[in-house]
Amino acid sequence: MPMQLNRRDVMRAMVSGAVSLAFAQGTFAQHGPPPGKIALRFNENPYGPSASALKAAAKALEMGAYYPISITDDLLNAISTKNGVALENMVLSSGSNEALQAAFVAWGKKGKVLLPALTYTDHIAYSIRMGVELVTVPLAKDMSIDLEAMAAAVDDGVSLVYICNPNNPTGMALDGDLLRHFCRTVGKKATVIIDEAYNELTDEPDYTSMIDLVREDENVVVMRTFSKIFGMAGLRVGYGMARPDLASIISGHVMAWPNGPGLAAAYASYNDDEFIRFSRAKVIEGRNMVNETFRKNGIEPLPSQANFVYADIGRNATLFQKRMNERDILIRGSFELYPNYSRVSMGKLEDLETFDRVFTEVYNS
Ligand SMILES: Cc1ncc(COP(=O)(O)O)c(C=O)c1O
């Protein structure tokens, strides 16, 4: 199987390249997609940050001399109030990836971590390096997470179960009540993390979320991020909600403090309902466009409830990625185990129109 670069590898290469370029030109490296390229590869949301977030971040930059104490409190208060949980239930981290890594490392000391064979993995390489032992469970035939098989795999050696809902890269969401039942049952034996990075984009965000189980003191951790619906991937703010004893274990393993401009932007966005509605509508419109591109080329995509679409394109997705890259469209290549599945993230609608044209040409050439 061809070697697949992950986001971290790409970032490292970009940083080293960009640093040399910056030195050569005596300027700063640019942030965002490479010039002239359309980036549909990392599940970012180009409709953010919101205007309110940008304003707040700019103001926070001016206060960059000071540690971001009160804005941290403000944000924690806003999130806990909206979700009906206490401050003791809250975890804050530099992107949700950091809290996920922290949880894997913390629970990894007590036992194995169980997860689906195809899921979000950026936190996993780090966890393996930290000695965490993982056990994977194959997806069901329809590419959904196989909850029955996952429940059956939880033995005394498993301390943590990771479920990403909707899952990345499939975009498929589990039924809320089925997952609730799973969490309540499995939670008697092991802690369950539900990664809800894309929750706000699902058909029924409240029904799909497990936050009610946190309120009920179940053995469940809900992880969220400002990177997706709020379009703040570069500003690095994530949060978790869990029973106080679980939240304090994760907070005790988180290594960094989120940055002031990121926190200020998060606070300004969090209750910006008009922006949330706008962002959701644009992402869903884009998702429909990408689904349509696949379908008109005879490909049936998986039913996504996230800001990306995953489909079996009937040929090697990494080779196809290279051909799209030559035409300045950056998409994901193969994930391990599924060489013919391609993942396309949402971009601006005009970029998705270009994607539609280029995809159709490259696919049929
Ligand atoms: C399922 C899932 N969880 C977590 C993350 C990490 O997001 P962040 O660290 O930017 O909050 C991602 C990013 O793509 C993701 O897809």
The ligand as a Tripos MOL2 file, in Angstrom:
@<TRIPOS>MOLECULE
LIG
   16    16     1     0     0
SMALL
NO_CHARGES

@<TRIPOS>ATOM
      1 C1        -13.2410   13.5900   14.4630 C.3       1 LIG1
      2 C2        -12.2600   14.6570   14.7580 C.ar      1 LIG1
      3 N1        -11.9580   14.9080   16.0300 N.ar      1 LIG1
      4 C3        -11.0810   15.8460   16.3530 C.ar      1 LIG1
      5 C4        -10.4420   16.5860   15.3870 C.ar      1 LIG1
      6 C5         -9.4110   17.5700   15.8270 C.3       1 LIG1
      7 O1         -9.8230   18.8270   15.7470 O.3       1 LIG1
      8 P1         -9.1140   20.0090   16.5030 P.3       1 LIG1
      9 O2         -7.8870   19.4940   17.1930 O.co2     1 LIG1
     10 O3         -8.7980   20.9920   15.4500 O.co2     1 LIG1
     11 O4        -10.1320   20.4760   17.4720 O.co2     1 LIG1
     12 C6        -10.7300   16.3620   14.0420 C.ar      1 LIG1
     13 C7        -10.0650   17.1350   12.9950 C.2       1 LIG1
     14 O5        -10.1490   16.9100   11.8280 O.2       1 LIG1
     15 C8        -11.6550   15.3560   13.7280 C.ar      1 LIG1
     16 O6        -11.9620   15.0540   12.4670 O.3       1 LIG1
@<TRIPOS>BOND
     1     1     2 1
     2     2     3 ar
     3     2    15 ar
     4     3     4 ar
     5     4     5 ar
     6     5     6 1
     7     5    12 ar
     8     6     7 1
     9     7     8 1
    10     8     9 2
    11     8    10 1
    12     8    11 1
    13    12    13 1
    14    12    15 ar
    15    13    14 2
    16    15    16 1
@<TRIPOS>SUBSTRUCTURE
     1 LIG1         1 GROUP 0 **** ****
